[in-house]
Every structure is written in C-alpha cells, then in structure tokens.
Amino acid sequence: MAKYGTGVVSSYDMPHQFEKSGVASAKTVAEAKREVEVIRETDVIVVGGGPGGIAAAVSAARGGARTILIERYGHLGGMATGGLVNIIPNLGSIYGEHLIGGFCQEVIERLAARGAACFPEKQHWGKGEPSVVEKYTKANMTHFYVRKNKDGESVVLYTAVIDPEVAKDEMNTMVLESGSELLLHTWVTEPIMEGNAVKGVIVESKSGRQALLGKVVIDCTGDGDLLPGTGTETTDYMVPGSRIAQFGWVYWLCNVNLKAYDDFVNSEPEKYKAVVEELTKAGGSAFFSRGLLDHQEGVVWVHRLVGSLHQTDIEEMTYIDTTTRKESVRNWELLRKYMPGFEKSFIMLSSPQLGTSGGRRIIGEYYLTEKDMDTDEPFEDTIAIFADNDRGDLSLQYPRTYIPYRSLIPKGTEGLLVACRAFSSDHEFQEFFNLIPHCMCFGQAAGSAAAIAVRDGVDVRDVSFEKLRNELLKYGAILP
C-alpha cells in the first residue's frame, strides 16, 4: 500500500459488496456485418474531452495537425467539470517551486481572468503565513493545500480551484480557437485496426453508427476505453482501500449561512459535538469543505468516496449512482434539520459524471514504478515534472517526479498514444500521479507529438524528442 505523509487523507473506503443481476451463463449473439459511413478523414483523433483530451486536441491543432476531439457528454472537462472535482492540486512543490506549467497553467490563468479560478498568491507558495494556512485549514482543504516542510512547519502549496461551469465554456473556446474540430454527444465504441496499427475509430450517437479515419489516435478516455480493441497489453491491478480504488460522488450545497455555523461551533462546542453525534447516528455526516471561489459565498462541497475495484462495470456504476444519490439527499436533509446555518440550504449541483479514480493502464515502452519516485534523475525524454507532495519525508527528499514520453506509448501498437490515467505505470505510481493536472501534461505532450509525427511522416514512437521538447517549451511547459 502506498505510504502517505501526515496531513494527507490516507484512510479510504474498502470495496463494497452488492448482488449482481444478469444471465446465469455467458451467451453471445452474432452482429450483422454492415458498411459504416466515414464522416471524417483527418490527422489526429482525440478520444475523450477530459483534462487530457482538451490538452491533446489544442496542442495537436496548434502544432498544425488537422484535429478532431470526440466527447461522449455535452461538455468538456471530464472530472474537472462534470465530476465536480474542480480542485487542480500539486502544481508546485512543498518548497514553493512551480513545476506544472504549460497548458494547465494557461487554463488556470484564462479562468482567473474571468474570476473563475482561485489559488494562493505566489509569495505564499512553500511559505507558512499563518492567516493563509488557517484559510485552507478552516475550509477543510488541508489535504490539498497544506504540508509540513523539513522543519515541521505547515506551508501552503500551489493548488488551484476552478469554477466548473465557466470552465466548460472556456474549454470549448480554447479547443475551437486552436482550430480543432469538436464533436460532442458522441461515444467512441471501438478502434479501427489494420494489423497492429490504429487507423481510426467507430462512434455511436443520435446520428447512428459512423466512422472516422486518422493518422494518429490519442486515447484520453481516462479508463483506456479503446485499449481492449487494439490488443494492447494492459493491467488493472489496484490495492483495495487505496485512493485509486474509489468512486467519487460530489455535490454542492448553497445558501449556507456559514457565519451562523461558525458562531454555533465556536460558542457552543459541546452542543455542536452532540449535533455531530446525532447526525452520525442517523446515518449522516457533518463533514464538508468550504467553497473557495470568491463569488460563491455560502457554498460548501461534499466529497463522498466509495471503494471499488471495478470502476467500468455498469451494474456497479448504477448501484453506486443510485445508492449514493439517496444517501447524499438524506445527508442534506439531516444537515438542514440539525445543523445551524443549513436551514435554508439546498443542493446546488450534483456531479452528472460519476467519479472514477483508477482502472485499466497500458504496458508501455516505459513502465513507471515506485522506484521512479525515489530518484533525482530526469529521463532523457522527460515531458513533465510532477510535484511529489504526498509521501511525507520521501517527498521532502524527492520533491520532483519525472515522466518519460515513452510511458504514453503502448508496446506493440502503432498509431496510438495514451494521455490519461491509463498511462504506463503500476499501482503505487498511479496512487500519486493520475490527477487532473497530470493528465493535462500527458495530453499536451501527446498532442504535440502527434502533430510532429504527422508532419514528419513517422510513427508516434519515432518522433524526435528534441522537436517535442521544443514544442512543449514553446507553450510554457516546465522541463529539466
């Protein structure tokens, strides 16, 4: 099991049990052979419009490739918007060093210009200004914002929070401004293969079953949805009770009178304790995080985690969605009944997209493992540097973790890149480095590499790393 440092949530839910339905024994049916209309022939096809997908599409288009981004929902952003996981963490190290720039930083800056992102001011990164530390501690956001430095002092990390609704609009703008085409409400069902090479994808939508052909395909689905059809070797091993072995269900309450709540907690601590016990006894929870966006006073966030080792199983997903929604509404009813300040609150948003944290991953040209976190040596083909903030003393010793381009390239499959949490790595590495900013870095590298591959007429595994590095630096990536 991955070892977390103090101040980091490390007690997660164990996998649950429920009775599955379905036929008693496996059966198959034969699908009729049919001709499928090709609706696009392009250079780069990006599958999945989450954090990795938008970065990949924008980067490929900026690199001069004809690009199309395909997304199953009616909005972009994936977990960062539809999943209400609007926290963009670990952008800098415990020492205050800014490590994740590039496309991710551009998104944050564009949203900040619209009043839709907030983060500690730069002079506070890696510092322990008491009022700043208290702000994030009081918000129950210590897990994302506060760590202990080598002297045991609490310091603040560079972590951002974004407004998911404004982000959906800004991400649309970024993709379309780049010259990439966008196709929403479209589910990619399988790859089009020619031997071991990916040549395009089959999609299903209200328009029916259609095909798109491309020179490079980038899987940014998060769950590696394309991988089974390509024959790519994968693994899905997860440790029960780990961070990545969790579903996430998030909802926001608004119109909360936080002043009344704070007055109650501070003036009547024993009564507050009794209310918490009453809530817990009734099956609820008094825990919430305070919304940090300046224009959202009175908004609190509730993040519910549910253990699972099968986060792409539709029966399990249905079970989690229905039971957790019922529990969430019940919890709000209990808060409104028992907790001062919540009397006039209501559920403002609940995530339409069930949060998934881990699952299928490629066995790539380089397979990242725990030992790759315990080194100061970058790879020759490093495409990103991640802040290692969550492992206590080990993070203080090794504050940077390096990602090679080869970890995005599946072994034995041509014309395919993976730029999401399905990148090539073991469970221990995934536990710390498959979050939203990480996927944006994967996407920026994959999109840039795809454009170079198309331009130079080579496979993605043969892209000149010097050219890739220069392209990443051109758009603000931070590299060794």
N, C-alpha and C positions, 0 to 999 in steps of 0.2 A: 504494500500500500504506500502511496506517495506520502512523504512526510512534510507537513505544513509547519510554518513558523507560528509564533504566538500572534494573536490579533487577526488571524485568518480563519474564517469558518472552515472547520475540518470534520465536523460531525454531520454526515449526510444520511439520507433515508436509505434503508435497505430495500432490495427488490420486493415488491408486493406479490400476492398470490390472488388469482381470480380464475373462475371456471370459464374455459373457452367453449364456444359452440362450434358448429361446422359438421361436415360429414364425418362418419366414423372411420372411413378408409379413403385413401387417396384415389381420386378419379381424374381423368383427363378428357378433354374434348378436342376435336380437330378443328382448327380455324381454316376457313376457306381462303384459298390463295386469291390475291387481288392486286390490281395495279393501284399504286398510290401516287397522287399528283404531287409533283415537285413544285413548291411555291417560292423557293429562293435557291439561288446558287451564289455563294459568297466566299469570302476568305476565311473569316473566323466566326464560329458559332459559340456563343457563351450560353450555357445552360444553368439557369438559376440566377435570380436577381437579388440575392442577399449581399452582404458586405463584400464577399469575394467577387461576386458576379458583376456588380457595378464597377468595381475597380478594374476588373479584367476587360470589360467592354469599353470603358472610357480609355484605358491605356492602349488597347489594340487599335481603336479608331484614331487616337492621337498619333499612333505610330504609322498611320497611313493605310491600314488594312480595312477593307470593307467588312463591317462587323454587324452582327445581329445578336441582341440579348433576348432570351426567351424566359419568361417568368410565369408560374402557374397561378399566382394571385393577381389582383388588380392593382397592385402597388409594389414598389421596390423596397429594399432594406432588410428583408428577412427577419431574423431575430431582433435586429436593432429597432425595427418599427413594428411589424406585425406581431412579434413575440413580446413587445414591450420591455425587452432587455436593452434599455436605452442608455446603459452605462458603458462607456468606452474606456476600459481600465488599463493601467500599467503602460502608459505612454512614455514614462520616464522611470529611471531607477530610484532606489532609496537615497542615492547620493545626489539626486536632483538633475541627473544627466538626461537630456531629451534623446530618446532612442527611436521612436516610431514617428517618422515624418511622412513625406510623400503624399499619396492620395488620401490617406487617413487624416493627416493634418489639414489638407485642403478642405475636406468635408467639414471638419470642426470649425475652421476659420470662416467658411461660407455660411454655416449655420449661426455662428456667433455674430456675424454681421447683420443677421436678421433677428437677433435676440433669442435665438433658439438653441443655444449651447452655453453651458457654463462650466468653469473649471477654476482651480486656484491660480492666482496670478503667478507669473514666472518667478518672481522674487521669493515665493514661498515654497517652491519645489525643493524637496530634500531638507527643508528647514522646519523648526518646531515652534513657530509663533503660536503661543497658547490660544489666542482667540480663533485662529484658523483651525487648529487641531480640534478645539471644542465644537466648532461649527459642524464638522463632519462626524464627530463622535455623538453629538446630540441628535444628529439625523439618523443614527444607527447605520452609518455608512463607513464605519471603521474598516471593515473588510476590504473596501475598495480604495480608501483614501489615506489610511494611517498605518505606518510601520515603525518598528524600533530600529534606530541606527546602531552603529557599533558601540556607542556609549550608553545604550539603553534608553535613549530619549525618543519620544514619539515625534515623528516627522511626517510631512504631507507629501503624497505622491501626485504626479501629474496624471490625473484621471478626469475625463470629461463626461458630462451628461448632456443628452440632446433631446429636443422636442420631437417625438416620432412623427407627428402629423406634418410639421413643417419639413422634416427630413424627407418624407415621401415626395413632397413637391420638389425639393432641392435636388434630390437624386434623379428624378425624372429630367430636370433641367440639365444636370451635368451629363447624363447619358446622351440626350438629344443634341446638346451643344457640341459634344465631341464628334458628332457625325455618325454615331452608331444608330442603327435602327432598333426599335423596341417593339416586342411582341408580348403583350400581357394576356392573361386568361388562357394560357396555353401550357399544356402538360407534355413534357417530353417523355415518351414511353420506352424508347429503345434506340440504340445506336444503329447506324447503317454501316455494316462491316464489309471490307474487301480483304479477305485473308485476316491478318492481324492488324490491319490499318482501319482506323475510324474515318469514314468518308462523309458522315452526316448524321442526321437524327430523324426519327419518326415522331410526330406530335399528334396529340388528340385535343380537340377543342369543340366549341359550339359550331365551328366550321367543318367539323368532321376529322377524318384521319388524313394527314398530309405529311410531306417530306421536305427536308431542307438539306442541301449539299454544301459542304465546306471543306477547305483545305486543312484547317485546324479546328478541333473541338475542345472546349475547356469545360470540364465538369465543375460547376460551382454550386451544386445542389446541397452541399452540406453533408448529406448522407451517402454520397457516391452512387447516386441512382443509376448512372449509366454503366457502372463498372461490371455488374454481372453479365451484361450482354456483350462485353468486349473480351471476356475470357481473362481479364487482368487478375493476377493473384492478389487476394485481399486477406485481411484479418479483422476480426471484430471483438477481440478479447477485451473485456473490461472487468475490473475488480468490483464485486458487489459492495455497495456503500461508498463508492468513490464519487467525486464531483461529476465526472463524465457519465456515470451510470445513473442519471437523473433526468426525469421530465421536469420542465419548468412551467408553472402556471402563474401568471402575473395579472393583477388587477389594481386599478387606481380608484381611491375614494376621494371625492372632492367636497367642498363646503364643510370641511372640518375646522372647528374653532380651536386652533392649536394653543391660543392664549388660555382659554378655559381649561384645556387639557393640562397645560404646564402648571397653571395655578393649582389644579387639583393634585397633581403629582407632588408638587413642592410643599403645599400647605397641609395636605392630609395623607402623608406617606403610608400610614397603617391602613387607612381606608382604601387607598389605591391598591395596596397589596391584597386586600380582601376582594376587591373587584377583579383583579387578575386571577385569583384563585377561583372565583365564581365563573368567570369566562372559561377558564381551562376545564373546570368540572363539567360545564355544559358542552364541551367539545370545541370551543373556540380558541382564539389566540389574541393576546394583546400586543403582539409584536408587529411593527410596521416601520418603514423608512420614510423620512420626510422628503417630499419632492423638493429638489434643489433649484429648479428653474425659477428665475426672478418673477416672472409674470404668472406663476401658478401658486399663489399663496393659498393655503388651506387644502393642498393636495397631498395625499400620502400614498405610498406604494406598498403593496403586499406581495411578496415573492414566495410562492409555495413550491417546494421541491418534492418530487415523488420518485422513489427509487425504481429503476427499470434497467434490464439488460437487453430489452427488445424494443427499441425506440422507433422502429419502422413497421411494427406489427399493427395492422389496422384494428384488430379486435382490442388489443391493449390500449392503443391510442384512443379509441372510442370510449373504453372503460374509464380511462384517466380523465378525458374531457368531461364526461357526464358526471362522474362522482366528485371531481374536484370543483366543478362549477357549483354543484349543490352545496358542497362544504364552504365555498367562498361566500355565497349569498347568505348562508346561515351564519357565518362568522361576522359579516357586516351587520346582520340583524342583531346579533348579540352585542357588538360594539355599540350600536345605536341605543340599545336598551340599557346597558350597564355603564358605559364609559362616558363621563362628562366630556363635552366637546364634540361628540359624534352624533348628537341628537338629530341634527338636520343634514347629516352627510348622505351621500348617495353614491352608487357605483358609477363612476365617470367612464371608465374604459375597462374592458377585459380583453386579453390577448386573443385575437381570432386565429392565431397561429400557435399551436402547441409547441412549447419549447423543447428542443432535443439537444442533448449535450454531447453525445458520443455514439459511435457505431462503426460502420464499415470504413476501413482505411486501406490504401494501396500498399503493396510491397514495391517500393520504388527503386530507382537507381542508387539512392542512398536511403538507408533506414535509420531514422533518428531514435536514439535510446537514451536512457537515464545518464549514461556516461558522457553524452554530448552536452549535458547541462553543467558538468563539473570540469570545465576547461576554459582557459582564456584565449584559446587559439581559434581564430576565424577560419572558415573554409575558403579555398581558392575561389569558389563560385558562390560566395555569400550574397544572398539577395535581400536579407533583412537582419536586423539586430533586435532581439526582444529583451525587455527588462525582466529579469528574474527577481521578483519581489516577494514570493510567497513561501520560500523554503527556510525562513529563519536565518540561522548562521551561515548556511550554504549560500543564500542569496547575498549576504554581505561579502562573502569570499568570491563568489562568481556572479556579479550583478548583470552580466550580459550573456545572452544565449544566441548563437549564430545559426542561421537557416541556409542550407545549400539549395541551389536551383534544382539539383538532382532529386530532391525529396518531392518535387512536383511532377516527376516523370515516371509513369508506371513502367515496370520491367516488361519487355516483350510486346508492348502495344505501341503502334505508331500513330502519329497524328492526334495524340490526346495529351492534355495536361490536366492536372487536378489542382484546383485552387480554392480549397475549403477545408473543413476539419478532417476530410478524408485524405489529407496529405500523408506521406510515408513516415510513420512513427509508431512507437509502441505505446502501451497504456500509460506508463509513467510520464513520458514526454507530453502526450495528449492532455494529461491531467492539468498541466500548467499553460499550454500554449496553443489552444484551439479556439480562442476567444475572438470577438469581433475585430479588434484592430489587427490581430494576427492574420485573419482571413483577408483583410484589405491588402496587407502586404503580399500575401500569396497571389491575390488577384492582380495587383499591379505588375508583379514580376511575370506572371503567366501571360497577361495580355500584351505586355511589351515584347516578350519572347515570341509570341505567336505572330506579331506583326513583322518581326525580324525574319522569322522562318519563312513567311510568305514572300517577303521582299527578296530574300536571298535564295529562295527555291530549295530550302533544306528542311529536313525533319526537325521537330522541336528539340530533340535530344542533341542535335548537331549545331545549334545556334551558337554563334561566337559570344562567349561570356563578356569579352571586352565591349562589344556593341551593346549587350544587355545592360551591363553596369553603367555605361554612359547614358543610356536611355533612362534608367532609374534615377540617376543623379540629376538629369535634366529636369525631372519633375519632383525634385525635392526629397528623394529617399535618403536615409541616413545609412551609410555603409562604412565598413572598416577603411 
